[in-house]
Amino acid sequence: MDLQAIIDALREWPPIVVYLLLFAGALIEYLVPPVPGDMFVVAGAVLVAAFGWHFVPVLVVVTAGAVLGAWLDFLIGKWLVRSGRIARLGERGQGAVGKIVDQMKRHGPAYLAINRFVPALRAFFFVAAGIAGLTTRQVVFWSALSALAWNSLLVGVGYALGGNLDAVETFFTRYSLIAWAIIAAVILFFAIRALIRRHKNP
């Protein structure tokens, strides 16, 4: 569903229902990563700019949805450990998980702070936080801070561009492409480094 379709659908519903839908859109992205949760945030921004909706309730509901989704992912990570599913992984799988856990223990708050700025991979930060044993307080604080910063940016961009849906969608698309290019470059860098290390230490 594109942005125009979402806007048209939201305008057919009473405000309280729209707020619930915006909340659900931000939440579900963390549970079903392919769902474009940011599209709902941008839709809320357009409602603020073009149709006179109040800024604060839109920002609050999308941020609250993101925090709840992040916390549920965190609980999934804890459950994976508690249920023994991590322990039943093979040697290679446990080695990979061990590296992730080590990174989260050392730099967890930083990863959680940038999670909202990384499309599609956001949920995995919090699953990893649960596996690594970070605290609920850390998860809630950093997810709220990251979501508030990101959603404020999106709502601000949507407000600045007003009802120009083409401009909003262009900004959103370009940011996503740039973010994915950076992610691909980082993955490629670490893959090459791992191959070099394996070649030096066969």
BALOBA-1460 file (C-alpha; in Angstrom, 3 decimals):
// residues 202
<rec num="1" residu="m" x="0.000" y="0.000" z="0.000"/>
<rec num="2" residu="d" x="1.418" y="3.412" z="-0.978"/>
<rec num="3" residu="l" x="1.273" y="6.594" z="1.071"/>
<rec num="4" residu="q" x="-1.672" y="8.085" z="-0.815"/>
<rec num="5" residu="a" x="-3.727" y="4.934" z="-0.228"/>
<rec num="6" residu="i" x="-2.897" y="4.978" z="3.486"/>
<rec num="7" residu="i" x="-3.865" y="8.663" z="3.786"/>
<rec num="8" residu="d" x="-7.142" y="8.084" z="1.946"/>
<rec num="9" residu="a" x="-7.954" y="5.129" z="4.200"/>
<rec num="10" residu="l" x="-7.084" y="6.954" z="7.438"/>
<rec num="11" residu="r" x="-9.242" y="9.954" z="6.579"/>
<rec num="12" residu="e" x="-12.295" y="7.691" z="6.413"/>
<rec num="13" residu="w" x="-11.988" y="6.740" z="10.110"/>
<rec num="14" residu="p" x="-12.675" y="8.647" z="13.358"/>
<rec num="15" residu="p" x="-9.547" y="10.161" z="14.975"/>
<rec num="16" residu="i" x="-9.409" y="7.631" z="17.841"/>
<rec num="17" residu="v" x="-9.385" y="4.761" z="15.347"/>
<rec num="18" residu="v" x="-6.679" y="6.470" z="13.298"/>
<rec num="19" residu="y" x="-4.506" y="6.889" z="16.406"/>
<rec num="20" residu="l" x="-4.933" y="3.195" z="17.155"/>
<rec num="21" residu="l" x="-3.961" y="2.317" z="13.579"/>
<rec num="22" residu="l" x="-0.869" y="4.536" z="13.751"/>
<rec num="23" residu="f" x="0.067" y="2.872" z="17.053"/>
<rec num="24" residu="a" x="-0.463" y="-0.579" z="15.559"/>
<rec num="25" residu="g" x="1.556" y="0.257" z="12.435"/>
<rec num="26" residu="a" x="4.558" y="1.355" z="14.497"/>
<rec num="27" residu="l" x="4.200" y="-1.719" z="16.734"/>
<rec num="28" residu="i" x="3.744" y="-4.393" z="14.068"/>
<rec num="29" residu="e" x="6.909" y="-3.354" z="12.240"/>
<rec num="30" residu="y" x="8.909" y="-4.784" z="15.161"/>
<rec num="31" residu="l" x="7.034" y="-8.072" z="15.083"/>
<rec num="32" residu="v" x="6.760" y="-8.436" z="11.297"/>
<rec num="33" residu="p" x="9.802" y="-6.519" z="9.934"/>
<rec num="34" residu="p" x="8.635" y="-6.377" z="6.287"/>
<rec num="35" residu="v" x="5.688" y="-4.204" z="7.382"/>
<rec num="36" residu="p" x="6.622" y="-0.591" z="6.444"/>
<rec num="37" residu="g" x="5.959" y="0.983" z="9.848"/>
<rec num="38" residu="d" x="7.607" y="4.261" z="8.866"/>
<rec num="39" residu="m" x="4.959" y="4.713" z="6.191"/>
<rec num="40" residu="f" x="2.362" y="4.999" z="8.965"/>
<rec num="41" residu="v" x="4.512" y="7.567" z="10.771"/>
<rec num="42" residu="v" x="4.836" y="9.628" z="7.591"/>
<rec num="43" residu="a" x="1.085" y="9.285" z="7.027"/>
<rec num="44" residu="g" x="0.554" y="10.727" z="10.494"/>
<rec num="45" residu="a" x="2.889" y="13.592" z="9.601"/>
<rec num="46" residu="v" x="0.837" y="14.358" z="6.504"/>
<rec num="47" residu="l" x="-2.344" y="14.360" z="8.593"/>
<rec num="48" residu="v" x="-0.685" y="16.924" z="10.870"/>
<rec num="49" residu="a" x="0.555" y="19.133" z="8.038"/>
<rec num="50" residu="a" x="-2.184" y="18.915" z="5.462"/>
<rec num="51" residu="f" x="-5.301" y="18.255" z="7.516"/>
<rec num="52" residu="g" x="-4.726" y="20.142" z="10.757"/>
<rec num="53" residu="w" x="-4.198" y="17.231" z="13.153"/>
<rec num="54" residu="h" x="-2.344" y="17.967" z="16.367"/>
<rec num="55" residu="f" x="1.393" y="17.194" z="16.348"/>
<rec num="56" residu="v" x="1.756" y="15.798" z="19.892"/>
<rec num="57" residu="p" x="-0.813" y="12.936" z="19.858"/>
<rec num="58" residu="v" x="0.516" y="11.637" z="16.530"/>
<rec num="59" residu="l" x="4.104" y="11.678" z="17.824"/>
<rec num="60" residu="v" x="3.114" y="10.043" z="21.114"/>
<rec num="61" residu="v" x="1.160" y="7.142" z="19.609"/>
<rec num="62" residu="v" x="3.768" y="6.193" z="16.981"/>
<rec num="63" residu="t" x="6.557" y="6.416" z="19.563"/>
<rec num="64" residu="a" x="4.595" y="4.339" z="22.077"/>
<rec num="65" residu="g" x="3.916" y="1.712" z="19.416"/>
<rec num="66" residu="a" x="7.623" y="1.503" z="18.590"/>
<rec num="67" residu="v" x="8.616" y="1.157" z="22.264"/>
<rec num="68" residu="l" x="6.084" y="-1.610" z="22.882"/>
<rec num="69" residu="g" x="7.253" y="-3.455" z="19.766"/>
<rec num="70" residu="a" x="10.890" y="-3.150" z="20.842"/>
<rec num="71" residu="w" x="10.054" y="-4.480" z="24.326"/>
<rec num="72" residu="l" x="8.206" y="-7.483" z="22.856"/>
<rec num="73" residu="d" x="11.243" y="-8.277" z="20.684"/>
<rec num="74" residu="f" x="13.401" y="-8.034" z="23.801"/>
<rec num="75" residu="l" x="11.128" y="-10.575" z="25.510"/>
<rec num="76" residu="i" x="11.445" y="-12.878" z="22.483"/>
<rec num="77" residu="g" x="15.219" y="-12.747" z="22.850"/>
<rec num="78" residu="k" x="14.993" y="-13.625" z="26.542"/>
<rec num="79" residu="w" x="12.598" y="-16.473" z="25.727"/>
<rec num="80" residu="l" x="15.012" y="-17.906" z="23.141"/>
<rec num="81" residu="v" x="17.610" y="-18.220" z="25.892"/>
<rec num="82" residu="r" x="15.225" y="-19.434" z="28.599"/>
<rec num="83" residu="s" x="13.638" y="-22.064" z="26.338"/>
<rec num="84" residu="g" x="17.023" y="-23.550" z="25.487"/>
<rec num="85" residu="r" x="16.763" y="-22.820" z="21.776"/>
<rec num="86" residu="i" x="20.067" y="-20.937" z="21.758"/>
<rec num="87" residu="a" x="21.789" y="-23.766" z="23.632"/>
<rec num="88" residu="r" x="20.570" y="-26.269" z="21.034"/>
<rec num="89" residu="l" x="22.233" y="-24.442" z="18.161"/>
<rec num="90" residu="g" x="25.219" y="-26.077" z="16.521"/>
<rec num="91" residu="e" x="28.775" y="-24.997" z="17.182"/>
<rec num="92" residu="r" x="28.797" y="-22.505" z="14.328"/>
<rec num="93" residu="g" x="25.431" y="-21.052" z="15.325"/>
<rec num="94" residu="q" x="26.451" y="-20.640" z="18.941"/>
<rec num="95" residu="g" x="29.688" y="-19.006" z="17.825"/>
<rec num="96" residu="a" x="27.753" y="-16.455" z="15.756"/>
<rec num="97" residu="v" x="25.332" y="-15.787" z="18.608"/>
<rec num="98" residu="g" x="28.253" y="-15.445" z="21.011"/>
<rec num="99" residu="k" x="29.783" y="-12.697" z="18.872"/>
<rec num="100" residu="i" x="26.478" y="-10.841" z="18.746"/>
<rec num="101" residu="v" x="26.061" y="-11.158" z="22.514"/>
<rec num="102" residu="d" x="29.582" y="-9.870" z="23.079"/>
<rec num="103" residu="q" x="28.901" y="-6.833" z="20.880"/>
<rec num="104" residu="m" x="25.601" y="-6.130" z="22.633"/>
<rec num="105" residu="k" x="27.186" y="-6.358" z="26.082"/>
<rec num="106" residu="r" x="29.911" y="-3.913" z="25.065"/>
<rec num="107" residu="h" x="27.955" y="-1.507" z="22.859"/>
<rec num="108" residu="g" x="24.292" y="-2.384" z="23.503"/>
<rec num="109" residu="p" x="23.036" y="1.123" z="24.371"/>
<rec num="110" residu="a" x="24.638" y="2.559" z="21.220"/>
<rec num="111" residu="y" x="23.030" y="-0.090" z="19.005"/>
<rec num="112" residu="l" x="19.637" y="0.444" z="20.616"/>
<rec num="113" residu="a" x="19.994" y="4.207" z="20.271"/>
<rec num="114" residu="i" x="20.413" y="3.992" z="16.480"/>
<rec num="115" residu="n" x="17.893" y="1.209" z="15.883"/>
<rec num="116" residu="r" x="15.146" y="3.442" z="14.488"/>
<rec num="117" residu="f" x="17.501" y="4.812" z="11.860"/>
<rec num="118" residu="v" x="18.173" y="1.324" z="10.432"/>
<rec num="119" residu="p" x="15.242" y="0.103" z="8.277"/>
<rec num="120" residu="a" x="14.019" y="-3.506" z="8.430"/>
<rec num="121" residu="l" x="16.699" y="-4.600" z="10.940"/>
<rec num="122" residu="r" x="15.318" y="-2.739" z="13.954"/>
<rec num="123" residu="a" x="13.643" y="-5.746" z="15.526"/>
<rec num="124" residu="f" x="16.842" y="-7.784" z="15.561"/>
<rec num="125" residu="f" x="18.623" y="-5.263" z="17.781"/>
<rec num="126" residu="f" x="16.135" y="-5.944" z="20.550"/>
<rec num="127" residu="v" x="16.024" y="-9.706" z="20.102"/>
<rec num="128" residu="a" x="19.821" y="-9.579" z="20.452"/>
<rec num="129" residu="a" x="19.453" y="-7.390" z="23.547"/>
<rec num="130" residu="g" x="17.223" y="-10.038" z="25.120"/>
<rec num="131" residu="i" x="19.681" y="-12.804" z="24.288"/>
<rec num="132" residu="a" x="22.565" y="-10.731" z="25.683"/>
<rec num="133" residu="g" x="20.745" y="-10.099" z="28.951"/>
<rec num="134" residu="l" x="20.391" y="-6.324" z="28.794"/>
<rec num="135" residu="t" x="17.948" y="-4.857" z="31.290"/>
<rec num="136" residu="t" x="14.359" y="-3.844" z="30.657"/>
<rec num="137" residu="r" x="15.211" y="-0.317" z="31.776"/>
<rec num="138" residu="q" x="17.939" y="-0.038" z="29.133"/>
<rec num="139" residu="v" x="15.659" y="-1.360" z="26.413"/>
<rec num="140" residu="v" x="12.732" y="0.922" z="27.251"/>
<rec num="141" residu="f" x="14.900" y="4.023" z="27.689"/>
<rec num="142" residu="w" x="16.971" y="3.662" z="24.517"/>
<rec num="143" residu="s" x="14.082" y="2.479" z="22.354"/>
<rec num="144" residu="a" x="11.990" y="5.451" z="23.506"/>
<rec num="145" residu="l" x="14.834" y="7.900" z="22.874"/>
<rec num="146" residu="s" x="15.575" y="6.475" z="19.428"/>
<rec num="147" residu="a" x="11.913" y="6.284" z="18.418"/>
<rec num="148" residu="l" x="11.233" y="9.816" z="19.628"/>
<rec num="149" residu="a" x="14.189" y="11.194" z="17.660"/>
<rec num="150" residu="w" x="13.333" y="9.299" z="14.472"/>
<rec num="151" residu="n" x="9.598" y="9.926" z="14.603"/>
<rec num="152" residu="s" x="10.183" y="13.629" z="15.333"/>
<rec num="153" residu="l" x="12.363" y="13.758" z="12.214"/>
<rec num="154" residu="l" x="9.742" y="12.035" z="10.062"/>
<rec num="155" residu="v" x="6.866" y="14.100" z="11.414"/>
<rec num="156" residu="g" x="8.978" y="17.242" z="11.005"/>
<rec num="157" residu="v" x="9.782" y="16.382" z="7.381"/>
<rec num="158" residu="g" x="6.154" y="15.573" z="6.688"/>
<rec num="159" residu="y" x="5.069" y="18.846" z="8.281"/>
<rec num="160" residu="a" x="7.674" y="20.841" z="6.347"/>
<rec num="161" residu="l" x="6.596" y="19.305" z="3.055"/>
<rec num="162" residu="g" x="2.922" y="19.723" z="3.905"/>
<rec num="163" residu="g" x="0.473" y="17.936" z="1.672"/>
<rec num="164" residu="n" x="3.002" y="17.311" z="-1.093"/>
<rec num="165" residu="l" x="2.807" y="13.508" z="-1.040"/>
<rec num="166" residu="d" x="5.170" y="13.124" z="-3.986"/>
<rec num="167" residu="a" x="7.886" y="15.048" z="-2.127"/>
<rec num="168" residu="v" x="7.277" y="13.070" z="1.089"/>
<rec num="169" residu="e" x="7.464" y="9.735" z="-0.721"/>
<rec num="170" residu="t" x="10.602" y="10.824" z="-2.595"/>
<rec num="171" residu="f" x="12.336" y="11.736" z="0.658"/>
<rec num="172" residu="f" x="11.260" y="8.471" z="2.281"/>
<rec num="173" residu="t" x="12.385" y="6.363" z="-0.701"/>
<rec num="174" residu="r" x="15.753" y="8.093" z="-1.024"/>
<rec num="175" residu="y" x="16.497" y="7.721" z="2.679"/>
<rec num="176" residu="s" x="15.635" y="4.016" z="2.560"/>
<rec num="177" residu="l" x="17.915" y="3.460" z="-0.442"/>
<rec num="178" residu="i" x="20.807" y="5.299" z="1.229"/>
<rec num="179" residu="a" x="20.321" y="3.392" z="4.482"/>
<rec num="180" residu="w" x="20.249" y="0.039" z="2.676"/>
<rec num="181" residu="a" x="23.375" y="0.975" z="0.711"/>
<rec num="182" residu="i" x="25.197" y="1.736" z="3.973"/>
<rec num="183" residu="i" x="24.017" y="-1.529" z="5.528"/>
<rec num="184" residu="a" x="25.174" y="-3.471" z="2.453"/>
<rec num="185" residu="a" x="28.570" y="-1.744" z="2.568"/>
<rec num="186" residu="v" x="29.014" y="-2.589" z="6.257"/>
<rec num="187" residu="i" x="28.046" y="-6.229" z="5.687"/>
<rec num="188" residu="l" x="30.436" y="-6.455" z="2.736"/>
<rec num="189" residu="f" x="33.256" y="-4.935" z="4.804"/>
<rec num="190" residu="f" x="32.862" y="-7.455" z="7.620"/>
<rec num="191" residu="a" x="32.488" y="-10.355" z="5.168"/>
<rec num="192" residu="i" x="35.722" y="-9.399" z="3.417"/>
<rec num="193" residu="r" x="37.508" y="-8.954" z="6.737"/>
<rec num="194" residu="a" x="36.335" y="-12.396" z="7.891"/>
<rec num="195" residu="l" x="37.590" y="-13.976" z="4.645"/>
<rec num="196" residu="i" x="40.975" y="-12.286" z="5.019"/>
<rec num="197" residu="r" x="41.309" y="-13.488" z="8.600"/>
<rec num="198" residu="r" x="40.321" y="-17.022" z="7.609"/>
<rec num="199" residu="h" x="42.898" y="-16.960" z="4.806"/>
<rec num="200" residu="k" x="45.644" y="-15.805" z="7.199"/>
<rec num="201" residu="n" x="44.646" y="-18.330" z="9.874"/>
<rec num="202" residu="p" x="43.466" y="-21.461" z="8.016"/>
